[in-house]
Structure formats: structure tokens, C-alpha cells
Amino acid sequence: MAEADALTDDEILRFADSGLCSAPTVELSAELGEKLERALSRTALPLMLTAAQVGEQLGVSAREIRRMNLQGDLPEPLKMGHKKVRWRRDELVAWIDAGCPDRDAWLRHAGRAAQKSGRP
């Protein structure tokens, strides 16, 4: 990660303590949101991210990402086998842009976006 784009410890702690992904109405500060989006949209990151990679970008542990997933606080990951799951990088960026809504709200949001664009 480039120094200019690196999140400070204060920013990571504010984000982690914000309860961002457990409350759909909480919004990121514009600056922090832009930094997270830049961090997630880097070409160095693979298109499909593990729980550890998602956690690293969001400033939480892989265990916390798995817990959030089980609670429905993240977009649905793709199942890549019996126990492997991966999140689409572009979906996570869009999810952050939408304010990190819970899974049900995200699915409704994504459905409206697909209807507007004429996608199935």
C-alpha cells in the first residue's frame, strides 16, 4: 500500500469502533471511505478476496469477517468449494459506497441497481 493511501491507526480504530457494518445507516467519512475504496480497488489485490484479505483492508481480523458473514453483515461470498469462500472485490467496493448495509438491504439495493441498468 502506498504511504499516502495507508490508513492511520486512528482511522482504523475509528472504523472498527464505528459499528459500520452492523448498522446500515452509519456512513464513513468521505476521506476514510475514499481511502478504503482505493485500498480495495488496487490492481495488486486479486479479484476474489479471502476473509483475511477483506479483514486486512477493513482493519479487522479474518475471524471478525467470518463472524460478520455469519450474521449477514457482509455481502454474500461466493462458495469456491466445501469450505472456501471468496468475496468479489468490486462488490465490496460498491457495498462500501452504499454505506455497508446488512445483507438483506444490500440485496435489495443491488436488485434496484440491476433493474435500473437493465441487467437480469
Number of C-alpha atoms within 10 A of each C-alpha: 10 7 7 7 13 14 19 11 10 9 16 18 13 15 19 14 9 14 11 20 21 16 14 17 13 14 17 19 11 10 10 17 17 16 18 22 21 16 21 25 16 12 9 9 12 13 15 16 19 19 21 16 21 22 17 15 18 19 19 18 16 17 12 14 21 19 13 16 17 11 12 17 23 24 21 18 18 13 11 9 7 6 6 11 16 17 20 17 21 14 17 20 19 14 20 21 17 17 18 25 25 22 19 14 15 22 14 11 14 16 14 13 12 12 10 9 9 8 9 6
